[in-house]
């Protein structure tokens, strides 16, 4: 009898392995990034104040170095762009993007409610952006009468337009940060709408411009890349070496929703057991 682990790592029929693989790599990099962020921003200060916890103090110091490192600043944007492109490509394979978009929107609203309660609000994070992008694709597909090529052309045109507009507005905003708004009520549109940016905070922030543009570009090139909805690199995917990454890619939505809770619980348990007995730090 096969174990659950073996079953989870088996290739899933009719799925394109390289998409799951890339999505899985992005998910694992995100988990690492948030793990280091939580140490540097939440737990590490308490760890550094306790004598005899050299290992955890060293981990805290590495987290601080990582937070401002060029590696993080570069890879963070690349991971988001890749994930957005993959989200757009995946719209061509989903049976119901309307259902998927509504599901992601509900998760995003729950995250906003919970993080606001914890005084670490996520006002418009990556899940909010994906929800808007998927629902926008659904609307475009409806307007195009569900013709994949018309949908692709419209998505590509709108995606490129969003990125061009964002570049123009960002350049204008760099000169005058009140060029488009005197407050931050329209924060979800783009960071150039943050006229009152000094009083704006969102623990995770990916506004519609330009991120949705990358997603729509992914949706636009999907029929060209995958006209038969088959892997472009079947020979490279032999021997199932990519299965551990594919697994994380297949459950990406659940990882996005739950990973911060799991990370916080793990780090709080470490604090309570090894550093500040009886104090979870986060509470």
Secondary structure, 3 states (H helix, E strand, C coil): CCCHHHHHCCCCCCCCHHHHHHHHHHHHHHHHHHHHHHHHHHHHHHHHCCCCCHHHHHHHHHHHHHHCCHHHHHHHHHHHHHHHHHHHHHHCCCCCHHHHHHHHHHHHHHHHHHHHHCCCCCCECHHHHHHHHHHHHHHHHHHCCCCHHHHHHHHHHHHHHHHHHHHHHHHHHHHCCCCCCCCCCCCCCCHHHCCCHHHCCCCCECCHHHHHHHHHHHHHHHHHHCCCCCCCCCCCCHHHCCHHHHHHHHCHHHHHHHHHHHHHHHHHHHHHHHHCCCCCCCC
